[in-house]
Amino acid sequence: MTNYALIMLVAGIGIPVLAAMNAGLGQLIGSPMAAGVVLFAVAFSAAVLVYVLIGPRSLSLVAGAPKHLLLAGLLVAFYVLSITHVAPHFGIGNAVFFVLLGQLFSAAAIDHFGLFGAQISPLTLTRAAGVSVMALGVWITQMA
C-alpha cells in the first residue's frame, strides 16, 4: 500500500468519526451550526499550525487563482453542517453511506472529464463496473 493510499485510508476512517463526534457535540450544546463553527475554528487553527510548520509560503498566489476553486470551502461547510445536523436523526452509518455514494459518482465524473484540473482517467467499462459494485455495496448496507 502506498503512502498516499494509507493517508486516504486514515482520512476515510476519520469521516464517520468526525460525523459522530461533531453530531454529538451539536446535540450536547443544542446547535449543530454552533458545533460546525467550533469544528471549523479547531480545523482552521490546525491548518494554520501545519502551514506555519511545514507549508510552503504560497498564500500570495491565492489572489491569482480562479475564483471557482475557492468555492471548495463552501462544500466543506455544507458537508460538515449537513452531517452534523442529519446524522443524529438518520444515523451515522446511513449518512456516511449516502455521502460515499455521492463521492463515487462525483469522483468518477471528475476523473472522466478532468474537471477542476484533475488528471483525466476515463470511465471505462471496468471502472464503471467497479463503481457499480461499490454502489451496490452501499445499497446492500441500507437493506439490512
C-alpha positions in Angstrom: 0.0 0.0 0.0 1.5 3.3 -1.0 1.8 6.2 1.5 -1.0 8.1 -0.4 -3.3 5.1 -0.1 -2.6 4.9 3.7 -3.2 8.6 4.2 -6.5 8.4 2.4 -7.5 5.3 4.3 -6.9 7.1 7.6 -8.9 10.1 6.2 -11.7 7.8 5.2 -11.7 6.3 8.7 -11.9 9.8 10.1 -15.0 10.9 8.2 -17.5 8.8 10.2 -15.6 9.6 13.4 -15.8 13.3 12.6 -19.6 12.9 11.9 -20.2 11.1 15.1 -18.1 13.4 17.2 -19.5 16.7 15.8 -23.1 15.4 15.8 -22.6 14.5 19.5 -21.2 18.0 20.2 -24.2 19.5 18.3 -26.7 17.6 20.3 -24.8 18.3 23.6 -24.8 22.1 23.0 -28.2 22.1 21.3 -27.0 23.5 18.0 -25.5 21.7 15.0 -24.5 25.0 13.5 -22.6 26.1 16.6 -20.8 22.7 16.6 -19.8 23.4 13.0 -18.4 26.7 14.0 -16.3 25.0 16.7 -15.1 22.3 14.3 -14.0 25.0 11.8 -12.2 27.0 14.4 -10.3 24.0 15.5 -9.6 22.9 11.9 -8.5 26.4 10.9 -6.1 26.5 13.9 -4.7 23.1 12.9 -4.3 24.1 9.3 -2.5 27.3 10.2 -0.2 25.4 12.5 0.7 22.9 9.8 1.1 25.7 7.3 3.5 27.6 9.5 5.5 24.5 10.4 5.8 22.8 7.0 3.8 24.6 4.4 5.3 26.5 1.5 4.9 30.2 1.6 2.4 30.4 -1.3 -0.7 32.2 0.1 0.1 35.2 -2.0 -0.7 33.1 -5.1 -4.3 32.7 -3.9 -5.3 36.1 -5.3 -4.5 34.9 -8.8 -6.3 31.6 -8.5 -9.5 31.0 -10.4 -12.3 32.1 -8.1 -14.4 29.0 -8.6 -11.6 27.0 -6.9 -12.2 28.9 -3.7 -15.8 27.6 -3.5 -14.5 24.3 -2.2 -14.7 25.8 1.2 -18.5 26.1 0.8 -18.6 22.4 0.0 -16.7 21.6 3.2 -19.0 23.8 5.2 -22.1 22.2 3.6 -20.7 18.7 4.4 -19.9 19.4 8.0 -23.1 21.3 8.7 -25.3 18.8 7.0 -23.7 15.7 8.5 -23.8 17.3 11.9 -27.5 18.0 11.6 -28.6 14.9 9.7 -26.5 12.1 11.4 -28.3 12.2 14.8 -31.6 11.7 13.1 -30.6 9.4 10.2 -27.7 7.5 11.8 -24.0 7.9 11.3 -23.8 4.9 9.0 -26.8 5.9 6.9 -25.5 9.5 6.5 -21.9 8.4 5.6 -23.1 5.7 3.2 -25.1 8.2 1.2 -22.1 10.6 1.3 -20.0 7.7 0.0 -22.5 7.1 -2.8 -22.3 10.7 -3.8 -18.5 10.5 -3.7 -18.4 7.5 -6.0 -20.5 9.2 -8.7 -18.8 12.6 -8.5 -15.3 11.2 -8.4 -16.0 9.1 -11.5 -17.3 12.2 -13.3 -14.4 14.4 -12.1 -11.8 11.8 -13.2 -13.5 11.1 -16.5 -13.7 14.7 -17.6 -10.7 16.0 -15.8 -12.8 18.6 -14.0 -11.1 21.3 -11.9 -7.7 20.4 -13.2 -7.9 16.7 -12.1 -5.9 14.1 -14.0 -8.1 12.5 -16.7 -8.9 8.9 -16.1 -11.6 7.7 -18.5 -14.6 5.9 -17.1 -14.0 2.6 -18.8 -16.4 -0.3 -18.6 -14.2 -1.9 -16.0 -14.2 1.3 -13.8 -17.9 1.7 -14.3 -18.4 -1.9 -13.1 -16.2 -1.2 -10.1 -18.2 2.0 -9.2 -21.4 0.0 -9.7 -20.2 -2.8 -7.4 -19.3 -0.2 -4.7 -22.7 1.5 -5.1 -24.4 -1.9 -4.8 -22.4 -2.5 -1.6 -23.7 0.8 -0.2 -27.3 -0.1 -1.3 -26.9 -3.6 0.4 -25.9 -1.9 3.7 -29.1 0.1 3.6 -31.3 -3.0 3.0 -30.0 -4.7 6.2 
